[in-house]
Amino acid sequence: MQFPYWIIILLIITTCKSNISNTSDNVCYDQEVTTTPVNTSYLAPVTETVWQYCWTFRIPPKCPVDVFHLEKRTKTENITRVSNIATCCPGYQENDERCVPTCDPPCSHGTCSAPYTCSCAIGYSG
C-alpha cells in the first residue's frame, strides 16, 4: 500500500491571509482551523470464488476455490489543519506591512508612540 505523500505536503503548506511581516514587532498570531475533504486511495482485500478443474465425479469436473487479491478503492477523508495567521496585537493596526500603535482619539500635535499613548511634538504638552 502506497502512502499518499501529497497529504503531508498539504499539511505543511500554510496560507497567510495578511501581508504583515512575521519579523516585525507587535505581531500576534491567530489560529484558524480548516477542514478539507480529500479523496484517498487504499487497497482492500477481496475474496473471489473461481471454479477450477479438479479430480471429482462431477460433470464438468470443477471445484470452487477462493482466491484473495487486493482491489484499489477510494474514500473521502476530512483533513483538519491549524494555520497560524499573522495579525497585529491589540492596540496596533496594519500599515505598510507593519504593525503600528493606534491612539484613540488621534494625536493632535505629536505621534502615537505606543497604544493609546501620544508623544507630543516640541513646544506642545498634554
Protein Blocks (a to p, Z undefined) as FASTA:
>chain_A
ZZdfklmmmmmpccdfbfbdfkbghiacdddddddddddddddddddddddddddfbdcd
ddddddddddddddddddddddddddddehiaceehiacdddddddfbbcdfbghiacdd
ehiaZZ
